[in-house]
Amino acid sequence: MSKAKNSNGYLGVTEPISLSGPTEKDLVQTAEVEKYLSDAGLYESQEEAVSREEVLGKLDQTVKAWIKKATRISGYGDQFVHEANAKIFTFGSYRLGVHGPGADIDTLCVGPRHATRNDYFFRWLHDMLAEMPEVSELHPVPDAHVPVLGFKINGISIDLLYANLAHAVIPEDLDLSQDSILHNVDEQTVRSLNGCRVTDQILKLVPNILSFRTTLRFVRYWGKRRGVYSNVMGFLGGINWAILVGRICQLYPNASPSMLISRFFRVYSKWKWPNPVMLCHIEEGPLGLPVWDPRRNYRDRGHQMPIITPAYPCMNSSYNVSVSTRYVMVQEFTRAFEICQAIDEGKAGWNALFEPYPFFESYKNYLEVNITARNEDDLRNWKGWVESRLRTLVLKIERYSHEMILAHPYPRDLSDKSRPLHCFYFIGLWRKQTVQAQQAEQFDIRGIVNEFKSNICAYQNWKEGMDIEVSHVKRREIPLFVFPDGVRPSRSRTAHKNIRTVPTRGVSAGQVENVLGTVSSAEGQPVPHKGNYMKQPEQDYAFPVPGSTSVLPSSLPNEEALNGHANVRAESVERELPEHYQESTFARVQNNVGHAVNQHNILPPNSNNVCQPYGSGSPLNSSNRECADSAANNLLSSSPAVVASDELDELTSFHQIKANQKDVNADQKPSLEGCSEDNLEQTCSLRPQYSNNLKRKANEELEVLSFLLHE
């Protein structure tokens, strides 16, 4: 178990950036933040709090009755049955104290060694819960990365994990924080226990729990409003946001919530990913369990946004993040910090941060995933399976197109109220552009989509009626039920807000133009164009050059006005920051071996051959693996450099780092404009096929979606 404080008396892996406390203005802004959260209905009522306590008490009674039954069935005597015990622990938002009305309760059941997971937990306990009249929507997921039993008791959602310890009897005063509890348990139990262990460690590693809770509640609400709160979809979940906020609390231990909020967005808008965020140093531990270490573990080198859990064994809690979702999140951090500056200057209110992200107005092309089932139970199981696999479609699109096509998944499912037993998922697509038409290349993602569907239909618990349809839709063809009140927003009100910048290497701002090499014939087939011609994108869809256009809504001051002030606080950032930092070995390993491992990820432009995701279990060939390992060993043998720094973007990590050469968020790289609607219609040969038949053939469901990429 990691120590809460270093020998120097501070929390975290480095000294705090600033020990400054709040000014009177900060306290006023903090009161505004708390009032805003209260007015938004983010605090549960006293009645609901009592109901949750009653539900947890009922669940504790149920598992204690279950373990005695399981012990008797196992053939033990009356004395052992009498001593048998199981215990319920809570973790997640409920344990952190940041849950809101209607939120589920993350719980862990700890049982003795003879009560195995498959035979007793998912069978006998499942059957006991199914017989209880107050229990509804019982949904077991035994094959998940962390096996879970989901259900409701008196309308309150419960996610119940199970830890099968090596103990013969579970004591009532069991302490989960001791590393010895992990001795002789399986991987599923380690992962299940980590939820509680990590939550408790976070609370020990933040300097002010009340400020931490207010800030985390604010950030969680912001993430949900802006569409970046969903671990399963490749964004961040509750524990990820808690660790990020906890690190800011460590860097500014005396700051008020309003100060922590602005610093949160400033720090993470400039953080040099994939440098990890950690609340404490990673320790090897006494049991030899694998911990996150890109120097040793090849898979860890492919993580895009490492956020490391503080309890042994330390793991990356954000391994689901992809290139696309990381880019979206950093854009959102940047937007939020600009608004925080405007708030500090009195030019905006807190509500500006929470304007819903206009996902269905931000892209010209979308993938629409429609799933159906025969009854509610089948649909619930089918949804859980499809959601858990959607991120693989995003990863395959990125890797097949050499990260030239980026995919932004909508973080939740949608449904048409006029239709039963179905739901939709949407993925926004956009592409990077280069201007060298001589090496134009088309990518056909039909094979990727068909392979994704085949993997989905291999669901072990598949039943008749479980269907999936994937099709391409244009922005103007998005169904109306996704919009508030079923009304499509006017383009004139929204188009100017949704501008994307996708930088790439080796292209100057002055070179940003579209070069089209193909056009569509009247019959819909792509034909060669006689000579390339240049066409400027439509103004509504142009991607801005960095610094030329603010990402703020029109109601806020422009970027030039915002940049006139170095910081939202009275003291300058330069005075807040430590002078010397060491270079991160992790970042150097990841960046320097990147060239070697990326060669393995590049696919030929043949959609029928889709590579296994980098870092997902597919082995490198021997030459690439030797190259990567050699680079890592060379880096580990060199001593880190110590440098002086005055800038925040060099200090947001606890080490100075080298920016990843492929980081799409790097400020110093030029951006590329997006193509216009007419442009993409000529270069994209996919058109939607509308049919009520959900079982139509794959080649009829999705026609060619190819992006002309000039390299």
N, C-alpha and C positions, 0 to 999 in steps of 0.2 A: 504494500500500500504506500502511495506517495505521501511524503510529508506535506502538511498544509502550508508551512512557512519555510522559507529559506533561512540559512544561518544569519543573513543580514536583516531578517525580520519582515520582509515583504512577501506578498503572495504572488506566485507566478514564476515564470522562467527568467524574467528580467526585472530590473528595478522599475518603479512607476515612472511614467513620463512626466506627470505633474502631481504635486500634492496640494494644489490650490483647491480651496473650498468654494462654495457658491457665493455669489454676490447677491445683493437684494433683488436685482433684476432676474437672476437665475431662479431664486426662490419664487418670484412671481410667475415665471414661466413654468416652473414645476407644478405650481397650483393649477395653472391652466391645463397642463397635461393631464393631471389627475381628474379634473372636472370633465375634460373631453372624454377620457376613458369611461368615466361613470355615465355620462350622457349617452355614450355609444352602447350602453348595456353590457359591458364586459365583466361586471361583477355579479356573482350569483346572489340571490336573496337568502335570507336566513332560513326560510322554509326549505329551500332546495339544499342548502348545506346540511340541514338536519336529515333530509331524505337520503342524502348520500351516505351519511354515517350509518343510518339504519340499513341501507342496502349492503354496505360493507360488513356490518355485523351479521346479517343474514347469510352472506357468502361465507364468512368465517365459520359459522355454525354448520353450513352445508359441507364444507371440505373436511371438517373434523368428523362428522358423521360418515362421510365417504371413506376416510382413511381407516376408520375402525372396521368398516365393512370389507375393505380391501385386505386388511390384515387378517381378518377371520377367514376370508376366501383363500388366502395364501397358506392356511393350515396352522397358524400360530395359536397358542393357548390363550385362555381367558386373561391371564395376567398381562401378557404382551399386548393383547387387544385393548385392554384398559389403558395401557401406557401409550398406545399409538397416538401420534399427533401430526397434524399438518397445520401450516401457518400461512396467513395471507399478509403480503406486503404491498404497498403502493409505490408507484414511481411515476415519472413523466410529469405532466403539467399539474396534476392533482398534488403530488408530493412536493413540487416546487412552489405551489401556492399561486399559480397563475392561470388556473382553469377558469372558464366562464360558464354561463348558463347553458345547459344542454350538452356540455362536453362529456366525453366518455372518461372512464376511470381505468388507467393502466394498472393492472394488478399482477402479482406473482404468487403462485401457490408453491410452497416448499414442502416436499414430502420425503419420506425415508426411502432407502434403497430398494426395498421389496415392492414398492408401488411404482411400477414402471410406467413410462409415458404412454406407450401405445396400448398396452393391455388394460391399464387401470384408469389413467387420466382421460384418454380419448374414448374409452369404452364405458367403464362403470360410472365415472363422474358425469360424462355426457348424458348417460341414461337417467341418472338421478335428476339432473337439471331439466331434462326433457319432461319429466313427470311433475315438475313443480308448476302450479298454475300461474305464478307471478313471473315466470321466465318465458321470454319470447325471442324470436329471431335467433335461435341457436345455430351457430355456424362454425364448425370445426375446420381448421386448416392445419392438418398434421404434417404436411409436406413443405411448409413454408421454411424460409431460412431461420426464422425463430417461430417454432410451432405455437399456434395460438388458438384459443377457444373463445369465440365472440358470441355475446348474447346480451339480452336486456333483462334487468330485474326491476319490476315496477316502472318500466319506461326509461330507466337509466342504463346507458350502454356500458358494458364491461368488456375489456380485452384481458383475458386471463392466460398467462404463461405458466409453464410448469418447470420446476427445477427438482430433479431427482438426485438428492444428495447421497453420499456414501454412509450417512449416519443410519444407525439402526432405529433410533428414536429422535425426533426433532424436538429440541428443548423450546420451551415457550419464550425464553430470553435469547434466542439465536441472534448472533451478530453477523450480518452479511458482509461487513466491511473487512473481515479477516481474510487474507489471501488463502489461508489453509482450507477454507470452505470449498475451494475449487479442486481439491485433491480427489483424484479418482472419479471424476465425473465426465460425461460425454460433452461434445462440442455444443449441442443444443442447450444443455444445462448451463454451460459457461456463458453463452449468448443471452440466455434468459435471465441469469443472475446479474449480468452486466447492467441491465436497465436500472435496477435498484442501486447497485454499487456506484454507478456513474452519477445518478441523481444525488445521492448522499454526498459524494465527493465534490460535486459542483457547489453545493450549499456550504461546504467547509472551505472552499477555495475562493469565495467572493468576500470582499471586505465589509460590505454593508448589504445585508439580505433584503431590507426594505427597498433600497434604491435599485438593487438588482431586479426585484420582482416588478416594480413599476416600469422600469426600462424594458424588461423582457415582455411584459404584457403589451406595451406599446409596439415593440418591434414585431411581435407575433401578429398583431392586428394589421399592421402595415403590410407584412408579407402576404397575408391572406387577401387583402384588398388589391394588392398589386400583382397577384397571381404567381408568386414565387414561394408559396408554402405548400410543399407536397414532396415528401421524400420518395414516394413510390414513382412519381413522374419525373424524377431527376433533379428536383429542386432541393430545398432543405426542409427538414421536419423539426419537431419540437426540440429534440435534444441538440440538434445542430445549432439552432438559434440560441439556445441556452448557453452553449459553450462560447459562441461568438460574443454574446453580451457579457458573459462572465469575464472574458479576456479584457474587454474595455473597462469593466469595473476594476480589474487589477491594475490597469495602466493609469487610471484616474480614481484612486481609492476614496477621495474625499468629495468627489463631484456629485452634484444633485442629478436627478433623472433627466432634467432638460439638458444639462451639460453632457451627460452620457449619451443621449440620443444623437446630438449633433456630431459628437466625436465618433460614435459608432459608424455613421454613414461616411464620415470623412476618412476614417482609417481603412474601411473595407472597400471604398471606391478606389483606393490607391494601393491596396495590398498586392504584393507580387506573388500571385499564385503561380505554381503549386507549392509555395512555401507553406508549411503547416501552421495552423492555429492550435496552440496547446495551452492548457491551464497549469501544467506541471511537467517536469521532465519525465521522459519515458524511461521506465525501469524494466530490467529484464525479468525480475521476479524469481521466486524460488522454485517454481514448478516447471520451468522450461516451456511454457506456453508461448506460441508465436505472438510477437507484438509488431506494430507497424514500423517498418524499417526499409525504405527503398534501397538501401545499400545492400541488403541481403535478399529481400523478397522482390522478385521480378514484377509481380502483379502490382505492388505498391508504387512502382515507378510510373504507372499509367494513370494514377489518380489525379483528377483535375483540380480538386478543391479540398485538400485534406483538412479535416477538422477532427482532432484526435481526442478520444475519450480519456478522462483523467484517472480511471480506475484500471488496475491490472486485470487482464492483459490489455494494454492500450491499443485501440483499434481506430481506423478511420471510419467515422460515423457517417461520412458523406460520399461513400464510394459510388453512389448512384449518379452523381453529377457528371454531365457530359460537357463537351466543348460548347454546344449550343446553349444549354441551360446556364452554364457558368457565364457566358457572354451576356445573356439576358439579365442575370442577377447583378453583375457589375454595372451594367447600364442603369439598373434601378437604384443601386447604391449612389451612383453619381447624380442622378436626378434628385434623389432625396436630400443629398447634402446641399445641392444648390438651393433647394426650397428651405432647408434649415437656415442657410445664410439669409435668405429673404425674410424669414420669420424673425430672425434676430434684428434685422433692420426695420422691422415694422411694416414690411411690404407684402406680407402674406400671413395667413393663419394656419393653424395646425391641420385644418381640414384639407389644405392643398396637398398634403402628403398622402392622403387616403383616397384620392380620386381613383376610381376603379380603372384598371388597365384595360384599354379598348382593344382586346385581343382580336376580335372579329372585324376590326377596321384597320388592322396594322399590316396585313399581308395581302398579297394578290392571289396566292395559291394556298390551298389547304388539303390535307388528307382527312377524310371523314371515315371514322371507324364506327360501324353500326352493328350492335350485337342484339340478339333476341333469344328468348327461351320460352318454354311452355308454361311455367308457373313462377311464382315469386321466389321460392326457395332455389330453383334452378338458376334463375336470373342472378340472385345474390351470389351464388357460388361461381357462376360464369363471369360476372363482373370482377370478382376478386382475382380470378385467374388472368383475365385479359389485362387488368390494370397492372398486375405484377410483371407483365411481359411487354408492355407498351414501350418502355425505355429501350428495349433491345431493337425495336424498329428505328428509333432515333439514332442509336449507335451505329447501326448498319448503314443507314443513309449517310452519316458523317464519314464513315470509314471507306465505304465504297466510292464516294465522290472525292476522296482525299481531303475531306473537310471543306470542300468548296460549296456544298449544299448544307445549310444548317437548318435544324428542325426545332421548333418551339412548341412543346406539347401544352395544351390547355390543362390546368391542374385538376380538373374535376370532370365528372360525367354530366351530361345533359340529356333531357328527355322531352319528347313532345307529349304534352298532357292529353292530347286527343288520341294517342296510340298506347295500347297496353304492352307490358312485358318487353321493353326494349330500352336501350340507352345509347347515346352517341359519345364518342371522343373525337377531338379535333387536334390536328398538328399543323401549325403554320410553317410554311416553307419559304425560305429566301436563300439567295445565293451570293457569294462573293463574285466580283468581276475583276478581270484583268483585261488588258487591251492588246495583247499580242495575238492577232487573229490567225497567224500562220500555224499555230499549234492548237487550234480549236478542237475541243473534245466534247462529245455528247455522252451523258450518263442516262441509262435507261433503268429506272428503279423498279420495273415490273417484277423482275426476278426476286428482288429483296422483299417486296410486298407479298408475293406468292409464298416465299419461304417463311415469312412471318406468319401467314395464315396457316400454313402447314404445321408450324410449331404450336400455334394456338390450338388447333384442332387435335393435337396429340394429348390434350388434357386427360389425365388419368381417370377423372370422374365425369367424363363427357357423357351426356344423355341426349336422346333424340329431341330435336327442337332447338338445341344450342347451335346457333349459326352466327357467322361473322361476315360482314361485307366491308370492304375497303374501297373507297372511290375518291376521285379527285374532284374538288369543287373550287370554282373561282370565288373571289370575294363577293361578287354580286349575286352568287348563287347560294350563299349561306342561308340555311332555313331560318325563317323568322322567329321560331320559338326560342332561339338562343339569345335574342335581344330582350331587354326589359319591356314588358307590356306587348311583346310581339311586334314592335315597330322598329324598322331599320333606321338607324340614325342618318341624318343628312350628311353627305360627304363634305359639304362646305363647313360643317361645324367640327369635323373630326380629323380630316385628312392631314391638316397641318401639324397635328400633335404627334403623329406616329411616324417618326423619321428614324431610320436605322443607319448606323455607320458600321460597316464591316471592313476593318483594315486588313491588308495583306502586304506581302513583302514586295519590294522592288518596283513600286508604281508611285509616281509623283502625283500630287494633287492636280497638276495641270493636265495629266494624261487621262483623267477620268472621263471616258466617253464609251458609248456602246458600239461595238463592232459586230454587226450581224453577218453571219455567213450563210444562213439558210432562211427561207421564208416558207410559208405554207401555201400550197396550191389550193385551187377552188375545191378540189376533191378532198382536201384535208391531209394530203401527203406532203412531207417536207421535200422541197426541191432546191437544188443549188441556186444561189443568187449570182447573177452575172456581175461580178465585181463587188467588193465590200463597200458599204456606204455607212456614213456616220449619222447617228440620230441622237439628239439630246433627250434625256429623260423628261417626262412631264414634270412640271413644277411640283405637283402634289406628291409625287413619289420620290423625289430626288433625295439621295443620301447625302448629308452634309459633310463637308470637310471639317475636321475638328477645329473648333474655335469660331466657325463661321455662323453657326446657328445654335441657339440654346435648345436644350431638351425640355425646358420648362414650358408649362402651358402658357397661353397667350396672356393670361391674367397676371403673370408674374413678370418682374423686370428681366431684361435680357441679360445674356451672359456677361457682356462687357460691364454692365452696371454691377453685377454680382462680384465679378473679379476685382472690383475696385477696393475690396476689403479682404485682407489676408486671412482673417479668421473671424468666427462668430463670437469668440471670446475677446475680452479686453487685452489679455496678455497675448503675445505673438507665439505662434507655434514653434518658431525657432528657439525661443527661450525655454520651451517646455521639454525639449527633447534631449536625451543623453547624447554624449559626444562620440562614443566609440561603440561599434558593434562588430561582431565577427560574422564572416560570411557563412551562410547555411550550407552544411555538407549535404543535406537532403536536396536542396535546390540545385546545387552544383552537380550532384549525381544525375538528377532527373534531366537537367538541361543538356548536359554533355553526352549522355548516352542516347539522347532523343533521336539523333540522326540515324544511329544504328538500328534502333528498334522500329522507327517509323518505316524503314524499308520493308519490314515485314507486313505492315498494315496496308500498303498500297495495293489495290486490286487492279487488274486489267479491266478495261471498260466492257466487261461482259457480265451482264446482270445475273447470269446463271451460276456464277462462281462468286460466292460471298464469303469473305474471310471470317474466321472466328474473331470476336472482339479482342483487341489487345488487352492483355491482362485478365482474360476470362478463361484461362485454362488451355488455350491452344499453344503448343510448344513452338518456340522459334527454331529455325533450322540451326545447325551447329555453328556455322560461321557467324551468323548474326548474334547468337547467344554469347559466343566467345568474345565478339567485339564489344557487346554491352557490358559483360562482366569485366573485361579488361579496362574499359573506361571507368567503371565504378571503382575498381581496385586502385587505379592510378590516382583517382580523386581522393580516396580514403587515405592514401599514403602521403598526400601533400598536406601541409599545415595551412589552416585557414588564415586569410589575411585580415588584419585589423585596419580599419579605415575610419576617418573622421567624416561626419555628415552634419548638415544643417537642414536638410529638407525632409518633410514628412514622408514623402514617397519612398525614402530610403530607410525609414524608421518604423514603418507600420508593422514590420516583422521584428522579432527579437534579434535577428541578424540582418546585416546587409546582404542582399541577394542579387543574383543576376537574372534579369527578366528572361523568361522562356521565349525562345526565338519564334515560337508559333503562337504566342499569346495574342489572341485577337483583341485584347483590351489594352495593349501597350499604347501609351499616348504618343510616343515618338514616331510611330509608323503611320504612313499615309492611309487615308480612308478611300473607299471606293464607292462611287455612286451606284444606286440601284437602277435597274432597268425600268422603263416605262411600261404601262399596261400594253400598249401596242407592241412594244419590243418583245415582251415576254410571250405574247400570243404568237409571235412569229418563231421564237426559239423554243417554245414549249409545245410539244405536239400532242399533249394529253387533252382530251375532252371528256366531260362526264357522260356516263351512260346511265340513264335513269330507267329503272325497272323495279317492279314490285317483287320479283322473284329473287329471294335471298340466296338461292342455291345455284345461281348461274355460274358458269365456268370462270376460272380465274382470269383467263385472257380476255374475257368479255367484261369482267368487273372493272379492271384497271387497264386503260390503254397506256401508251408510252408517255412517261413523264421524263423528258430529257432537257437538261439545261446546257446551253452552249457556253462553255467556259473557255475563255481566252487566256492562255498561260504565256 
